[in-house]
Amino acid sequence: MNSVQGLLAASVISIQNSCFIYPACQNCFSRLILDSRRFHCLKCGCTGEAKDASYRYRLSLKIADTADLFDITVFGSCLDPFFGVTAENLQR
């Protein structure tokens, strides 16, 4: 993970995928494998009932400033203000 932070004035060129909400593990935030009744996390082994799975935002964007193109991905609750609702509530 890159620890460099900065502010970039840029424009959004495109949204890279249409799937911006995913079922996430409560322990490690990895994508859960869902079937009709159960969920399973391949990373930490967490399991449970599919109806109890929580959801997170994952928004992948292509952005541009005056000189370069960048691919960025934004995760989690920092997107709540943009969508006006948590990922959990939007999924339901």
LOROKE-864227 format. One record per atom (N, C-alpha, C): residue number from 1; residue in one letter; chain; atom name; x, y, z. Coordinates in nm, 3 decimals, padded with zeros to 5 digits. Example, Ala and Ser with C-alpha at 12.3 -4.5 7.8 and 13.67 -1.06 7.14 Angstrom:
2
(site 1, 'A', 'A', 'N', (01.319, -00.569, 00.780))
(site 1, 'A', 'A', 'CA', (01.230, -00.450, 00.780))
(site 1, 'A', 'A', 'C', (01.320, -00.330, 00.780))
(site 2, 'S', 'A', 'N', (01.285, -00.225, 00.708))
(site 2, 'S', 'A', 'CA', (01.367, -00.106, 00.714))
(site 2, 'S', 'A', 'C', (01.290, 00.003, 00.787))
% end
This chain:
92
(site 1, 'M', 'A', 'N', (00.085, -00.116, 00.000))
(site 1, 'M', 'A', 'CA', (00.000, 00.000, 00.000))
(site 1, 'M', 'A', 'C', (00.089, 00.123, 00.000))
(site 2, 'N', 'A', 'N', (00.056, 00.219, -00.080))
(site 2, 'N', 'A', 'CA', (00.132, 00.342, -00.092))
(site 2, 'N', 'A', 'C', (00.091, 00.439, 00.018))
(site 3, 'S', 'A', 'N', (00.188, 00.494, 00.090))
(site 3, 'S', 'A', 'CA', (00.155, 00.585, 00.200))
(site 3, 'S', 'A', 'C', (00.165, 00.731, 00.160))
(site 4, 'V', 'A', 'N', (00.193, 00.760, 00.034))
(site 4, 'V', 'A', 'CA', (00.202, 00.898, -00.013))
(site 4, 'V', 'A', 'C', (00.061, 00.952, -00.032))
(site 5, 'Q', 'A', 'N', (00.037, 01.069, 00.024))
(site 5, 'Q', 'A', 'CA', (-00.093, 01.132, 00.009))
(site 5, 'Q', 'A', 'C', (-00.075, 01.270, -00.053))
(site 6, 'G', 'A', 'N', (-00.172, 01.312, -00.127))
(site 6, 'G', 'A', 'CA', (-00.166, 01.444, -00.188))
(site 6, 'G', 'A', 'C', (-00.301, 01.483, -00.243))
(site 7, 'L', 'A', 'N', (-00.313, 01.604, -00.284))
(site 7, 'L', 'A', 'CA', (-00.435, 01.657, -00.343))
(site 7, 'L', 'A', 'C', (-00.412, 01.674, -00.492))
(site 8, 'L', 'A', 'N', (-00.506, 01.625, -00.573))
(site 8, 'L', 'A', 'CA', (-00.492, 01.629, -00.717))
(site 8, 'L', 'A', 'C', (-00.616, 01.695, -00.775))
(site 9, 'A', 'A', 'N', (-00.598, 01.800, -00.851))
(site 9, 'A', 'A', 'CA', (-00.708, 01.863, -00.923))
(site 9, 'A', 'A', 'C', (-00.721, 01.791, -01.057))
(site 10, 'A', 'A', 'N', (-00.829, 01.718, -01.074))
(site 10, 'A', 'A', 'CA', (-00.845, 01.636, -01.194))
(site 10, 'A', 'A', 'C', (-00.992, 01.623, -01.229))
(site 11, 'S', 'A', 'N', (-01.018, 01.570, -01.345))
(site 11, 'S', 'A', 'CA', (-01.155, 01.544, -01.392))
(site 11, 'S', 'A', 'C', (-01.177, 01.394, -01.407))
(site 12, 'V', 'A', 'N', (-01.296, 01.349, -01.373))
(site 12, 'V', 'A', 'CA', (-01.331, 01.208, -01.393))
(site 12, 'V', 'A', 'C', (-01.362, 01.188, -01.541))
(site 13, 'I', 'A', 'N', (-01.288, 01.097, -01.602))
(site 13, 'I', 'A', 'CA', (-01.308, 01.065, -01.744))
(site 13, 'I', 'A', 'C', (-01.411, 00.955, -01.759))
(site 14, 'S', 'A', 'N', (-01.401, 00.850, -01.674))
(site 14, 'S', 'A', 'CA', (-01.496, 00.740, -01.682))
(site 14, 'S', 'A', 'C', (-01.497, 00.661, -01.552))
(site 15, 'I', 'A', 'N', (-01.608, 00.592, -01.531))
(site 15, 'I', 'A', 'CA', (-01.620, 00.495, -01.424))
(site 15, 'I', 'A', 'C', (-01.581, 00.361, -01.485))
(site 16, 'Q', 'A', 'N', (-01.485, 00.292, -01.423))
(site 16, 'Q', 'A', 'CA', (-01.426, 00.175, -01.484))
(site 16, 'Q', 'A', 'C', (-01.514, 00.050, -01.482))
(site 17, 'N', 'A', 'N', (-01.600, 00.036, -01.384))
(site 17, 'N', 'A', 'CA', (-01.689, -00.080, -01.382))
(site 17, 'N', 'A', 'C', (-01.823, -00.039, -01.323))
(site 18, 'S', 'A', 'N', (-01.924, -00.116, -01.351))
(site 18, 'S', 'A', 'CA', (-02.057, -00.081, -01.303))
(site 18, 'S', 'A', 'C', (-02.088, -00.142, -01.167))
(site 19, 'C', 'A', 'N', (-02.003, -00.228, -01.116))
(site 19, 'C', 'A', 'CA', (-02.024, -00.293, -00.987))
(site 19, 'C', 'A', 'C', (-01.950, -00.214, -00.880))
(site 20, 'F', 'A', 'N', (-02.018, -00.123, -00.812))
(site 20, 'F', 'A', 'CA', (-01.952, -00.036, -00.715))
(site 20, 'F', 'A', 'C', (-01.986, -00.070, -00.571))
(site 21, 'I', 'A', 'N', (-02.059, -00.179, -00.550))
(site 21, 'I', 'A', 'CA', (-02.088, -00.229, -00.416))
(site 21, 'I', 'A', 'C', (-02.051, -00.377, -00.415))
(site 22, 'Y', 'A', 'N', (-01.984, -00.420, -00.309))
(site 22, 'Y', 'A', 'CA', (-01.949, -00.562, -00.302))
(site 22, 'Y', 'A', 'C', (-01.971, -00.615, -00.161))
(site 23, 'P', 'A', 'N', (-02.004, -00.746, -00.149))
(site 23, 'P', 'A', 'CA', (-02.016, -00.807, -00.017))
(site 23, 'P', 'A', 'C', (-01.877, -00.819, 00.044))
(site 24, 'A', 'A', 'N', (-01.858, -00.763, 00.163))
(site 24, 'A', 'A', 'CA', (-01.725, -00.754, 00.223))
(site 24, 'A', 'A', 'C', (-01.718, -00.827, 00.356))
(site 25, 'C', 'A', 'N', (-01.605, -00.889, 00.379))
(site 25, 'C', 'A', 'CA', (-01.577, -00.955, 00.506))
(site 25, 'C', 'A', 'C', (-01.567, -00.849, 00.617))
(site 26, 'Q', 'A', 'N', (-01.628, -00.875, 00.730))
(site 26, 'Q', 'A', 'CA', (-01.622, -00.783, 00.844))
(site 26, 'Q', 'A', 'C', (-01.482, -00.777, 00.904))
(site 27, 'N', 'A', 'N', (-01.403, -00.884, 00.888))
(site 27, 'N', 'A', 'CA', (-01.271, -00.892, 00.949))
(site 27, 'N', 'A', 'C', (-01.162, -00.829, 00.863))
(site 28, 'C', 'A', 'N', (-01.161, -00.860, 00.732))
(site 28, 'C', 'A', 'CA', (-01.048, -00.818, 00.648))
(site 28, 'C', 'A', 'C', (-01.090, -00.735, 00.527))
(site 29, 'F', 'A', 'N', (-01.217, -00.711, 00.508))
(site 29, 'F', 'A', 'CA', (-01.274, -00.630, 00.398))
(site 29, 'F', 'A', 'C', (-01.257, -00.691, 00.260))
(site 30, 'S', 'A', 'N', (-01.215, -00.817, 00.250))
(site 30, 'S', 'A', 'CA', (-01.204, -00.884, 00.120))
(site 30, 'S', 'A', 'C', (-01.344, -00.916, 00.068))
(site 31, 'R', 'A', 'N', (-01.351, -00.938, -00.064))
(site 31, 'R', 'A', 'CA', (-01.478, -00.976, -00.125))
(site 31, 'R', 'A', 'C', (-01.519, -01.114, -00.077))
(site 32, 'L', 'A', 'N', (-01.646, -01.128, -00.040))
(site 32, 'L', 'A', 'CA', (-01.700, -01.256, 00.005))
(site 32, 'L', 'A', 'C', (-01.751, -01.337, -00.113))
(site 33, 'I', 'A', 'N', (-01.740, -01.467, -00.101))
(site 33, 'I', 'A', 'CA', (-01.803, -01.559, -00.195))
(site 33, 'I', 'A', 'C', (-01.942, -01.589, -00.139))
(site 34, 'L', 'A', 'N', (-02.046, -01.557, -00.217))
(site 34, 'L', 'A', 'CA', (-02.184, -01.579, -00.173))
(site 34, 'L', 'A', 'C', (-02.247, -01.691, -00.252))
(site 35, 'D', 'A', 'N', (-02.324, -01.775, -00.184))
(site 35, 'D', 'A', 'CA', (-02.416, -01.864, -00.253))
(site 35, 'D', 'A', 'C', (-02.555, -01.829, -00.200))
(site 36, 'S', 'A', 'N', (-02.653, -01.909, -00.227))
(site 36, 'S', 'A', 'CA', (-02.790, -01.871, -00.191))
(site 36, 'S', 'A', 'C', (-02.813, -01.861, -00.040))
(site 37, 'R', 'A', 'N', (-02.733, -01.931, 00.039))
(site 37, 'R', 'A', 'CA', (-02.758, -01.932, 00.184))
(site 37, 'R', 'A', 'C', (-02.639, -01.889, 00.269))
(site 38, 'R', 'A', 'N', (-02.515, -01.901, 00.219))
(site 38, 'R', 'A', 'CA', (-02.396, -01.880, 00.302))
(site 38, 'R', 'A', 'C', (-02.298, -01.784, 00.235))
(site 39, 'F', 'A', 'N', (-02.209, -01.725, 00.314))
(site 39, 'F', 'A', 'CA', (-02.095, -01.652, 00.260))
(site 39, 'F', 'A', 'C', (-01.967, -01.711, 00.317))
(site 40, 'H', 'A', 'N', (-01.858, -01.690, 00.242))
(site 40, 'H', 'A', 'CA', (-01.728, -01.741, 00.283))
(site 40, 'H', 'A', 'C', (-01.620, -01.644, 00.235))
(site 41, 'C', 'A', 'N', (-01.526, -01.611, 00.324))
(site 41, 'C', 'A', 'CA', (-01.413, -01.527, 00.290))
(site 41, 'C', 'A', 'C', (-01.293, -01.616, 00.260))
(site 42, 'L', 'A', 'N', (-01.240, -01.605, 00.139))
(site 42, 'L', 'A', 'CA', (-01.124, -01.685, 00.100))
(site 42, 'L', 'A', 'C', (-00.997, -01.639, 00.170))
(site 43, 'K', 'A', 'N', (-00.992, -01.515, 00.213))
(site 43, 'K', 'A', 'CA', (-00.870, -01.462, 00.273))
(site 43, 'K', 'A', 'C', (-00.854, -01.503, 00.420))
(site 44, 'C', 'A', 'N', (-00.960, -01.484, 00.501))
(site 44, 'C', 'A', 'CA', (-00.946, -01.513, 00.644))
(site 44, 'C', 'A', 'C', (-01.030, -01.631, 00.692))
(site 45, 'G', 'A', 'N', (-01.116, -01.686, 00.603))
(site 45, 'G', 'A', 'CA', (-01.193, -01.804, 00.638))
(site 45, 'G', 'A', 'C', (-01.324, -01.777, 00.710))
(site 46, 'C', 'A', 'N', (-01.360, -01.652, 00.727))
(site 46, 'C', 'A', 'CA', (-01.486, -01.616, 00.793))
(site 46, 'C', 'A', 'C', (-01.605, -01.670, 00.713))
(site 47, 'T', 'A', 'N', (-01.706, -01.722, 00.783))
(site 47, 'T', 'A', 'CA', (-01.827, -01.773, 00.718))
(site 47, 'T', 'A', 'C', (-01.950, -01.722, 00.792))
(site 48, 'G', 'A', 'N', (-02.064, -01.731, 00.727))
(site 48, 'G', 'A', 'CA', (-02.190, -01.692, 00.789))
(site 48, 'G', 'A', 'C', (-02.305, -01.706, 00.693))
(site 49, 'E', 'A', 'N', (-02.420, -01.659, 00.736))
(site 49, 'E', 'A', 'CA', (-02.539, -01.664, 00.652))
(site 49, 'E', 'A', 'C', (-02.536, -01.549, 00.553))
(site 50, 'A', 'A', 'N', (-02.577, -01.576, 00.429))
(site 50, 'A', 'A', 'CA', (-02.573, -01.476, 00.322))
(site 50, 'A', 'A', 'C', (-02.652, -01.351, 00.357))
(site 51, 'K', 'A', 'N', (-02.762, -01.368, 00.429))
(site 51, 'K', 'A', 'CA', (-02.844, -01.252, 00.465))
(site 51, 'K', 'A', 'C', (-02.774, -01.158, 00.562))
(site 52, 'D', 'A', 'N', (-02.669, -01.205, 00.629))
(site 52, 'D', 'A', 'CA', (-02.595, -01.124, 00.725))
(site 52, 'D', 'A', 'C', (-02.469, -01.059, 00.666))
(site 53, 'A', 'A', 'N', (-02.444, -01.079, 00.537))
(site 53, 'A', 'A', 'CA', (-02.325, -01.021, 00.473))
(site 53, 'A', 'A', 'C', (-02.335, -00.868, 00.473))
(site 54, 'S', 'A', 'N', (-02.224, -00.802, 00.498))
(site 54, 'S', 'A', 'CA', (-02.222, -00.656, 00.490))
(site 54, 'S', 'A', 'C', (-02.163, -00.614, 00.356))
(site 55, 'Y', 'A', 'N', (-02.187, -00.490, 00.318))
(site 55, 'Y', 'A', 'CA', (-02.146, -00.440, 00.187))
(site 55, 'Y', 'A', 'C', (-02.062, -00.315, 00.201))
(site 56, 'R', 'A', 'N', (-01.969, -00.297, 00.106))
(site 56, 'R', 'A', 'CA', (-01.882, -00.179, 00.100))
(site 56, 'R', 'A', 'C', (-01.882, -00.122, -00.041))
(site 57, 'Y', 'A', 'N', (-01.846, 00.006, -00.049))
(site 57, 'Y', 'A', 'CA', (-01.827, 00.068, -00.180))
(site 57, 'Y', 'A', 'C', (-01.688, 00.037, -00.233))
(site 58, 'R', 'A', 'N', (-01.679, 00.023, -00.364))
(site 58, 'R', 'A', 'CA', (-01.552, 00.014, -00.437))
(site 58, 'R', 'A', 'C', (-01.574, 00.081, -00.572))
(site 59, 'L', 'A', 'N', (-01.522, 00.201, -00.585))
(site 59, 'L', 'A', 'CA', (-01.545, 00.280, -00.706))
(site 59, 'L', 'A', 'C', (-01.412, 00.298, -00.779))
(site 60, 'S', 'A', 'N', (-01.403, 00.243, -00.900))
(site 60, 'S', 'A', 'CA', (-01.282, 00.255, -00.983))
(site 60, 'S', 'A', 'C', (-01.306, 00.361, -01.090))
(site 61, 'L', 'A', 'N', (-01.215, 00.457, -01.096))
(site 61, 'L', 'A', 'CA', (-01.230, 00.571, -01.186))
(site 61, 'L', 'A', 'C', (-01.106, 00.589, -01.272))
(site 62, 'K', 'A', 'N', (-01.126, 00.643, -01.390))
(site 62, 'K', 'A', 'CA', (-01.016, 00.694, -01.472))
(site 62, 'K', 'A', 'C', (-01.028, 00.845, -01.464))
(site 63, 'I', 'A', 'N', (-00.919, 00.910, -01.418))
(site 63, 'I', 'A', 'CA', (-00.920, 01.055, -01.403))
(site 63, 'I', 'A', 'C', (-00.804, 01.114, -01.481))
(site 64, 'A', 'A', 'N', (-00.813, 01.244, -01.510))
(site 64, 'A', 'A', 'CA', (-00.708, 01.312, -01.584))
(site 64, 'A', 'A', 'C', (-00.685, 01.450, -01.526))
(site 65, 'D', 'A', 'N', (-00.559, 01.488, -01.517))
(site 65, 'D', 'A', 'CA', (-00.526, 01.627, -01.489))
(site 65, 'D', 'A', 'C', (-00.480, 01.688, -01.622))
(site 66, 'T', 'A', 'N', (-00.409, 01.795, -01.619))
(site 66, 'T', 'A', 'CA', (-00.371, 01.860, -01.744))
(site 66, 'T', 'A', 'C', (-00.266, 01.783, -01.823))
(site 67, 'A', 'A', 'N', (-00.196, 01.689, -01.759))
(site 67, 'A', 'A', 'CA', (-00.086, 01.621, -01.827))
(site 67, 'A', 'A', 'C', (-00.096, 01.468, -01.828))
(site 68, 'D', 'A', 'N', (-00.165, 01.407, -01.732))
(site 68, 'D', 'A', 'CA', (-00.161, 01.262, -01.717))
(site 68, 'D', 'A', 'C', (-00.299, 01.202, -01.696))
(site 69, 'L', 'A', 'N', (-00.307, 01.070, -01.723))
(site 69, 'L', 'A', 'CA', (-00.425, 00.989, -01.691))
(site 69, 'L', 'A', 'C', (-00.390, 00.900, -01.572))
(site 70, 'F', 'A', 'N', (-00.487, 00.879, -01.482))
(site 70, 'F', 'A', 'CA', (-00.466, 00.797, -01.365))
(site 70, 'F', 'A', 'C', (-00.584, 00.703, -01.349))
(site 71, 'D', 'A', 'N', (-00.556, 00.581, -01.302))
(site 71, 'D', 'A', 'CA', (-00.661, 00.488, -01.259))
(site 71, 'D', 'A', 'C', (-00.657, 00.487, -01.108))
(site 72, 'I', 'A', 'N', (-00.770, 00.520, -01.045))
(site 72, 'I', 'A', 'CA', (-00.777, 00.519, -00.900))
(site 72, 'I', 'A', 'C', (-00.896, 00.435, -00.855))
(site 73, 'T', 'A', 'N', (-00.885, 00.380, -00.736))
(site 73, 'T', 'A', 'CA', (-00.994, 00.306, -00.675))
(site 73, 'T', 'A', 'C', (-01.016, 00.361, -00.535))
(site 74, 'V', 'A', 'N', (-01.141, 00.391, -00.503))
(site 74, 'V', 'A', 'CA', (-01.178, 00.445, -00.373))
(site 74, 'V', 'A', 'C', (-01.267, 00.342, -00.305))
(site 75, 'F', 'A', 'N', (-01.232, 00.308, -00.180))
(site 75, 'F', 'A', 'CA', (-01.304, 00.206, -00.104))
(site 75, 'F', 'A', 'C', (-01.373, 00.268, 00.017))
(site 76, 'G', 'A', 'N', (-01.480, 00.203, 00.061))
(site 76, 'G', 'A', 'CA', (-01.534, 00.223, 00.194))
(site 76, 'G', 'A', 'C', (-01.626, 00.340, 00.216))
(site 77, 'S', 'A', 'N', (-01.638, 00.375, 00.343))
(site 77, 'S', 'A', 'CA', (-01.740, 00.470, 00.388))
(site 77, 'S', 'A', 'C', (-01.709, 00.614, 00.348))
(site 78, 'C', 'A', 'N', (-01.589, 00.644, 00.297))
(site 78, 'C', 'A', 'CA', (-01.563, 00.781, 00.251))
(site 78, 'C', 'A', 'C', (-01.653, 00.817, 00.133))
(site 79, 'L', 'A', 'N', (-01.714, 00.718, 00.069))
(site 79, 'L', 'A', 'CA', (-01.806, 00.743, -00.042))
(site 79, 'L', 'A', 'C', (-01.950, 00.766, 00.003))
(site 80, 'D', 'A', 'N', (-01.980, 00.743, 00.130))
(site 80, 'D', 'A', 'CA', (-02.117, 00.764, 00.181))
(site 80, 'D', 'A', 'C', (-02.172, 00.902, 00.148))
(site 81, 'P', 'A', 'N', (-02.096, 01.011, 00.169))
(site 81, 'P', 'A', 'CA', (-02.151, 01.144, 00.138))
(site 81, 'P', 'A', 'C', (-02.183, 01.163, -00.011))
(site 82, 'F', 'A', 'N', (-02.109, 01.098, -00.099))
(site 82, 'F', 'A', 'CA', (-02.133, 01.113, -00.242))
(site 82, 'F', 'A', 'C', (-02.260, 01.042, -00.287))
(site 83, 'F', 'A', 'N', (-02.286, 00.925, -00.228))
(site 83, 'F', 'A', 'CA', (-02.406, 00.850, -00.263))
(site 83, 'F', 'A', 'C', (-02.525, 00.886, -00.174))
(site 84, 'G', 'A', 'N', (-02.500, 00.950, -00.061))
(site 84, 'G', 'A', 'CA', (-02.607, 00.991, 00.029))
(site 84, 'G', 'A', 'C', (-02.659, 00.881, 00.118))
(site 85, 'V', 'A', 'N', (-02.597, 00.766, 00.113))
(site 85, 'V', 'A', 'CA', (-02.641, 00.650, 00.192))
(site 85, 'V', 'A', 'C', (-02.523, 00.553, 00.203))
(site 86, 'T', 'A', 'N', (-02.522, 00.472, 00.306))
(site 86, 'T', 'A', 'CA', (-02.416, 00.372, 00.319))
(site 86, 'T', 'A', 'C', (-02.435, 00.263, 00.213))
(site 87, 'A', 'A', 'N', (-02.328, 00.191, 00.183))
(site 87, 'A', 'A', 'CA', (-02.336, 00.081, 00.085))
(site 87, 'A', 'A', 'C', (-02.434, -00.025, 00.134))
(site 88, 'E', 'A', 'N', (-02.433, -00.048, 00.264))
(site 88, 'E', 'A', 'CA', (-02.524, -00.146, 00.324))
(site 88, 'E', 'A', 'C', (-02.670, -00.110, 00.296))
(site 89, 'N', 'A', 'N', (-02.706, 00.016, 00.317))
(site 89, 'N', 'A', 'CA', (-02.845, 00.060, 00.295))
(site 89, 'N', 'A', 'C', (-02.878, 00.065, 00.147))
(site 90, 'L', 'A', 'N', (-02.782, 00.102, 00.063))
(site 90, 'L', 'A', 'CA', (-02.808, 00.105, -00.081))
(site 90, 'L', 'A', 'C', (-02.832, -00.036, -00.136))
(site 91, 'Q', 'A', 'N', (-02.758, -00.133, -00.085))
(site 91, 'Q', 'A', 'CA', (-02.776, -00.272, -00.129))
(site 91, 'Q', 'A', 'C', (-02.914, -00.324, -00.094))
(site 92, 'R', 'A', 'N', (-02.961, -00.290, 00.024))
(site 92, 'R', 'A', 'CA', (-03.091, -00.340, 00.070))
(site 92, 'R', 'A', 'C', (-03.202, -00.273, -00.008))
% end
